[in-house]
Amino acid sequence: MTLLQLQYFRNLAHTLHYTRTAERLHISQPSLSYAISELEKELGAKLFQKDKHKVELTAYGQQFLPYVEKALILLDEGHDALKQMSGEARQTVRLGYFHSISASVIPALVEGFYAQESSSGIRFQFTEAPSRDIFSRIQSGDLDLGFSFHRGDWAQSVGVMRQPLYLAVPFGHRLAGEHAVTFLEFASEPQVMLEPASDLRTRLDQIFSQRGVVPTIAFEVRECNAALQYVGLKFGVAVLPYVPSMESEKVVVLPISDDGKEFSRIVNLTYSKERILSPAAILVRDYILGNFALEGSVNFDNI
């Protein structure tokens, strides 16, 4: 089998569409079909099942795909290693983060990193997305490093920040004059919550369940700024990390404390254990861990 056959197989396995795959690879559809057919002959197994309406991976194709992915990743890493030896290594680090740390962590990180003489030749390519998306993009190789709340067997995740969580209430709310609130003081209030796919929503659902409380959900929203707008309109309260839009005359933000413990969650720096980081990414990783890594922090899960 050839390298091109494996590349064609991987692309077709992802798109499951011969015409789109051929266009992406800048080859004709008959050439793609021939390459896949020859690969199937050599393997002695059908990799794709076709009918008039769709293309699907067979059980053999599903079994074969992870091995092809790993082989091509290793070849890419070997290519990068040779570039590093020749002094042509990529000096761009692809770093992902989510919105609520964009104003607090990222500027300080970048300023401190570039204060080092060894950092002058390195550039960042930033991606802002929800934590779950950042985590997935690190796994797929689209990002070198990222900040996330998620964990997995393939990932190396190190806590680098304890992010406090606050209760946002409308101005004039019965709790607005308090210095801090406990969970039970606001559990019965209508809640403005992030959508179920978010990490914060998952964790809040767990906390409500642990306390035997069924929350009244007034609205579900996709991001923190939208939640604050609904709070300002007096539709409910919301548990959120700090974001700049909290500085509003319509909203009062209160610390949350239970049993003397601050409500917070741990932000991890995450990278893949299955890929070799470039020297530039290693330099960024080591700077972050050397200056931000936490020890003995109270995790949101334990509250």
C-alpha positions as CSV (number, residue, x, y, z in Angstrom):
1,M,0.0,0.0,0.0
2,T,1.1,3.6,-0.7
3,L,1.1,6.7,1.4
4,L,-1.3,8.3,-1.0
5,Q,-3.7,5.5,-0.6
6,L,-3.7,5.9,3.2
7,Q,-4.2,9.7,2.9
8,Y,-7.1,9.1,0.4
9,F,-8.7,6.6,2.8
10,R,-8.4,8.9,5.8
11,N,-10.0,11.8,3.9
12,L,-12.8,9.7,2.5
13,A,-13.4,8.2,5.9
14,H,-14.0,11.7,7.3
15,T,-16.2,13.0,4.6
16,L,-17.9,9.8,3.4
17,H,-18.4,11.6,0.1
18,Y,-16.4,10.7,-3.0
19,T,-17.0,13.9,-4.9
20,R,-16.1,16.2,-2.0
21,T,-13.1,14.1,-1.1
22,A,-11.8,14.2,-4.7
23,E,-12.2,18.0,-4.8
24,R,-10.4,18.4,-1.5
25,L,-7.5,16.3,-2.7
26,H,-7.4,17.9,-6.2
27,I,-7.8,14.6,-8.0
28,S,-10.5,13.1,-10.2
29,Q,-13.2,10.9,-8.6
30,P,-12.2,7.9,-10.8
31,S,-8.6,8.3,-9.5
32,L,-9.9,8.3,-5.9
33,S,-12.2,5.3,-6.5
34,Y,-9.3,3.4,-8.1
35,A,-6.9,4.1,-5.2
36,I,-9.5,2.9,-2.7
37,S,-10.2,-0.2,-4.7
38,E,-6.5,-1.1,-4.9
39,L,-6.1,-0.6,-1.2
40,E,-9.1,-2.9,-0.5
41,K,-7.6,-5.5,-2.8
42,E,-4.3,-5.4,-0.9
43,L,-6.1,-5.6,2.5
44,G,-8.5,-8.3,1.3
45,A,-11.4,-6.4,2.8
46,K,-14.1,-3.9,1.8
47,L,-13.5,-0.6,3.6
48,F,-16.5,1.3,2.4
49,Q,-20.1,0.4,1.6
50,K,-21.8,2.4,-1.1
51,D,-25.4,2.7,-2.3
52,K,-27.2,5.3,-4.3
53,H,-27.6,7.8,-1.4
54,K,-24.6,7.4,1.0
55,V,-21.2,6.1,1.7
56,E,-20.4,4.3,5.0
57,L,-17.4,2.8,6.6
58,T,-17.7,-1.0,6.9
59,A,-16.7,-2.7,10.1
60,Y,-13.3,-3.4,8.5
61,G,-12.9,0.3,7.7
62,Q,-13.8,1.4,11.2
63,Q,-11.2,-1.0,12.6
64,F,-8.5,0.2,10.1
65,L,-9.0,3.9,10.5
66,P,-7.4,4.4,13.9
67,Y,-4.2,2.7,12.7
68,V,-4.1,4.9,9.6
69,E,-4.6,8.0,11.7
70,K,-1.7,7.1,14.0
71,A,0.6,6.2,11.1
72,L,0.0,9.5,9.4
73,I,0.4,11.4,12.6
74,L,3.7,9.8,13.2
75,L,4.9,10.6,9.7
76,D,3.9,14.2,10.2
77,E,5.8,14.3,13.5
78,G,8.8,12.8,11.7
79,H,8.6,15.5,9.1
80,D,8.5,18.2,11.8
81,A,11.4,16.6,13.6
82,L,13.6,16.9,10.4
83,K,12.5,20.5,10.0
84,Q,13.6,21.1,13.6
85,M,17.0,19.6,12.8
86,S,17.4,21.8,9.8
87,G,16.3,25.0,11.6
88,E,13.1,25.3,9.7
89,A,10.7,24.3,12.5
90,R,7.4,26.0,12.7
91,Q,7.5,28.7,15.4
92,T,3.8,29.2,15.7
93,V,2.0,27.8,18.7
94,R,-1.7,27.0,18.4
95,L,-3.3,27.9,21.8
96,G,-7.0,27.5,22.6
97,Y,-8.9,29.1,25.4
98,F,-12.5,29.9,26.4
99,H,-14.2,33.3,26.7
100,S,-14.2,33.8,30.5
101,I,-10.4,33.7,30.7
102,S,-9.8,35.8,27.6
103,A,-9.4,39.1,29.6
104,S,-7.8,37.8,32.7
105,V,-5.3,35.0,31.8
106,I,-4.4,35.4,28.2
107,P,-3.0,39.0,28.3
108,A,-0.9,38.3,31.4
109,L,0.4,35.0,29.9
110,V,1.4,36.6,26.6
111,E,3.1,39.6,28.3
112,G,5.0,37.4,30.7
113,F,6.0,34.9,27.9
114,Y,7.4,37.6,25.6
115,A,9.4,39.1,28.5
116,Q,11.8,36.1,28.0
117,E,14.6,36.5,25.5
118,S,14.1,33.0,24.2
119,S,10.5,33.8,23.2
120,S,11.0,36.5,20.6
121,G,10.8,34.2,17.5
122,I,7.6,32.5,18.6
123,R,4.1,33.6,17.5
124,F,0.7,32.5,18.8
125,Q,-2.3,31.4,16.8
126,F,-5.2,31.8,19.2
127,T,-8.6,30.0,19.1
128,E,-11.5,31.1,21.4
129,A,-14.2,28.4,21.8
130,P,-16.1,26.5,24.5
131,S,-14.0,24.3,26.7
132,R,-15.4,21.1,25.1
133,D,-14.4,22.3,21.6
134,I,-10.9,23.3,22.8
135,F,-10.5,19.8,24.3
136,S,-11.7,18.1,21.0
137,R,-9.4,20.3,18.9
138,I,-6.4,19.3,21.0
139,Q,-7.2,15.6,20.5
140,S,-7.6,16.0,16.8
141,G,-4.3,17.9,16.5
142,D,-5.8,21.2,15.4
143,L,-4.4,22.8,18.6
144,D,-1.0,22.3,20.3
145,L,-2.2,23.5,23.8
146,G,-5.4,24.7,25.3
147,F,-7.2,25.7,28.5
148,S,-10.1,23.4,29.3
149,F,-12.1,21.8,32.2
150,H,-12.2,18.4,30.5
151,R,-10.0,15.4,31.0
152,G,-9.3,12.2,29.0
153,D,-6.9,9.2,28.9
154,W,-5.1,10.6,25.9
155,A,-4.6,14.1,27.5
156,Q,-2.1,15.5,29.9
157,S,-4.0,18.1,32.0
158,V,-2.5,20.2,34.7
159,G,-4.4,22.7,36.9
160,V,-3.2,26.2,36.3
161,M,-6.0,28.4,37.6
162,R,-8.8,28.3,40.2
163,Q,-11.7,30.2,38.6
164,P,-14.2,31.6,41.1
165,L,-17.9,31.3,40.3
166,Y,-20.4,34.0,41.3
167,L,-24.1,34.5,41.6
168,A,-25.5,37.2,39.3
169,V,-28.8,38.7,40.5
170,P,-30.9,41.6,39.2
171,F,-30.4,45.0,40.8
172,G,-32.9,45.3,43.6
173,H,-33.1,41.5,44.2
174,R,-33.6,40.3,47.8
175,L,-30.1,39.0,47.8
176,A,-28.5,42.0,46.1
177,G,-27.3,43.6,49.4
178,E,-25.5,40.5,50.8
179,H,-21.7,40.2,50.9
180,A,-21.9,36.5,49.9
181,V,-24.5,33.8,49.5
182,T,-24.8,30.1,50.1
183,F,-26.1,27.6,47.6
184,L,-29.4,27.0,49.5
185,E,-30.1,30.8,49.6
186,F,-30.5,30.9,45.8
187,A,-31.4,27.3,44.9
188,S,-35.1,28.0,44.8
189,E,-34.8,31.0,42.5
190,P,-35.5,30.8,38.7
191,Q,-32.2,29.9,37.1
192,V,-30.7,31.3,33.9
193,M,-28.4,28.4,32.9
194,L,-25.9,27.7,30.1
195,E,-26.9,25.0,27.7
196,P,-26.6,21.3,28.8
197,A,-23.5,20.7,26.7
198,S,-21.4,23.2,28.7
199,D,-19.1,22.2,31.5
200,L,-20.6,24.6,33.9
201,R,-24.1,23.3,33.3
202,T,-23.0,19.7,33.9
203,R,-21.4,20.6,37.2
204,L,-24.3,22.7,38.4
205,D,-26.7,19.9,37.5
206,Q,-24.6,17.6,39.7
207,I,-24.6,20.0,42.6
208,F,-28.4,20.5,42.4
209,S,-28.8,16.7,42.3
210,Q,-26.5,16.2,45.3
211,R,-28.6,18.6,47.3
212,G,-31.9,17.1,46.3
213,V,-33.0,20.3,44.5
214,V,-34.8,20.4,41.2
215,P,-34.0,23.8,39.7
216,T,-36.6,26.0,38.0
217,I,-34.9,26.8,34.7
218,A,-36.1,30.2,33.3
219,F,-33.8,30.3,30.3
220,E,-31.0,28.2,28.7
221,V,-28.4,30.2,26.8
222,R,-25.2,29.5,24.9
223,E,-22.8,31.9,26.6
224,C,-22.3,34.0,29.7
225,N,-23.1,37.4,28.2
226,A,-26.6,36.2,27.1
227,A,-27.2,34.9,30.6
228,L,-26.3,38.2,32.1
229,Q,-28.8,40.0,29.8
230,Y,-31.6,37.8,31.0
231,V,-30.6,38.3,34.6
232,G,-30.6,42.1,34.0
233,L,-34.1,41.8,32.7
234,K,-35.1,40.1,36.0
235,F,-35.9,36.7,34.6
236,G,-33.8,34.8,37.1
237,V,-30.3,34.4,38.7
238,A,-27.3,32.8,37.2
239,V,-24.1,31.1,38.4
240,L,-21.2,32.3,36.2
241,P,-17.5,32.9,36.1
242,Y,-16.4,36.5,36.0
243,V,-16.7,38.2,32.6
244,P,-16.3,41.9,31.8
245,S,-20.0,42.4,31.0
246,M,-20.7,41.8,34.7
247,E,-19.8,45.5,35.3
248,S,-23.4,46.6,34.7
249,E,-25.9,48.7,36.6
250,K,-28.6,46.1,36.0
251,V,-26.7,43.2,37.7
252,V,-25.2,42.6,41.1
253,V,-22.5,39.9,41.5
254,L,-22.1,38.0,44.7
255,P,-19.5,35.5,45.9
256,I,-20.8,32.0,46.6
257,S,-19.6,30.2,49.7
258,D,-20.7,26.9,51.3
259,D,-19.1,25.7,54.6
260,G,-16.5,28.5,54.3
261,K,-15.4,27.2,50.8
262,E,-15.5,29.4,47.8
263,F,-17.3,28.1,44.7
264,S,-14.7,27.6,42.1
265,R,-13.5,25.3,39.3
266,I,-10.1,24.3,38.2
267,V,-8.9,25.4,34.7
268,N,-6.4,22.9,33.2
269,L,-3.7,23.4,30.7
270,T,-4.1,20.4,28.3
271,Y,-2.0,18.8,25.6
272,S,-2.0,15.4,24.0
273,K,0.2,12.6,25.4
274,E,0.0,11.0,22.0
275,R,1.8,13.7,20.0
276,I,5.2,15.2,20.1
277,L,5.1,18.9,20.8
278,S,7.2,21.3,18.7
279,P,10.1,23.0,20.5
280,A,8.0,26.3,20.5
281,A,5.0,24.6,22.0
282,I,7.2,23.0,24.7
283,L,8.6,26.4,25.5
284,V,5.1,27.8,25.9
285,R,3.9,24.8,27.9
286,D,6.9,25.0,30.3
287,Y,6.4,28.7,30.8
288,I,2.7,28.3,31.7
289,L,3.4,25.3,34.0
290,G,6.3,27.1,35.6
291,N,4.4,30.3,36.4
292,F,0.7,29.2,36.7
293,A,0.5,25.6,37.9
294,L,-1.6,25.0,41.0
295,E,-1.0,22.8,44.0
296,G,-3.6,21.8,46.5
297,S,-6.4,23.9,45.0
298,V,-10.0,23.4,46.1
299,N,-11.9,21.9,43.1
300,F,-15.5,22.7,42.3
301,D,-16.2,19.0,42.2
302,N,-15.4,18.7,45.9
303,I,-17.8,21.4,47.1
